[in-house]
């Protein structure tokens, strides 16, 4: 019988094509997943760097698929802002505590820190009135503390607007500072040199207060601002005869 021909050895350069079906399946898109990915892009690129195309790349999908869940980029940013607010621990509304001002001040300062560390997302809340579940929970907490302090309904309603405006403006400033890798001591030194170089005859008040203008760190200034605002609110309530509810 003839001897069978040996099977030829495989060529090392020959590789079998890998079926695309062998790739791990991508997780399905969800609204929550898209928002979480958007916050990640915000943290890395800032609000101006968050585009639908870049977000789609991060999710390994087409940009058009995102519009199934969000009408446009603004709609997505509003959802991302609310997601960020969800990181903020809120006070227990049933907890017994008489220091409502201290509790309110701490809540507002925490909000500045939480919102401020996410790539300028606070800008969203300066152009609209957020009404997502976490934004509403934050507003409810603020109003509850104001009510505990005996603040009347109308002053409390307007105070919520003013306090929220402060939180988002301060948070945006904080975000900008972080993205520029700002060093507080360097900024203060630069301001001090600028003020000191100004001619006293043209800028008499700045010249006189050149040392005082750069005193106090960010936390001291924020607490003073909030104390002053709350004092003014309570004084105005008393002056206009509005009674606590």
Secondary structure as UniProt FT lines:
FT   TURN            12..13
FT   HELIX           20..22
FT   HELIX           31..45
FT   HELIX           47..49
FT   HELIX           52..59
FT   HELIX           63..66
FT   TURN            67..69
FT   HELIX           73..85
FT   TURN            86..87
FT   TURN            93..94
FT   HELIX           100..116
FT   TURN            119..121
FT   HELIX           122..125
FT   HELIX           133..148
FT   TURN            149..150
FT   HELIX           153..179
FT   TURN            180..181
FT   HELIX           184..197
FT   TURN            200..202
FT   HELIX           204..208
FT   TURN            209..211
FT   HELIX           212..214
FT   HELIX           218..239
FT   TURN            240..241
//
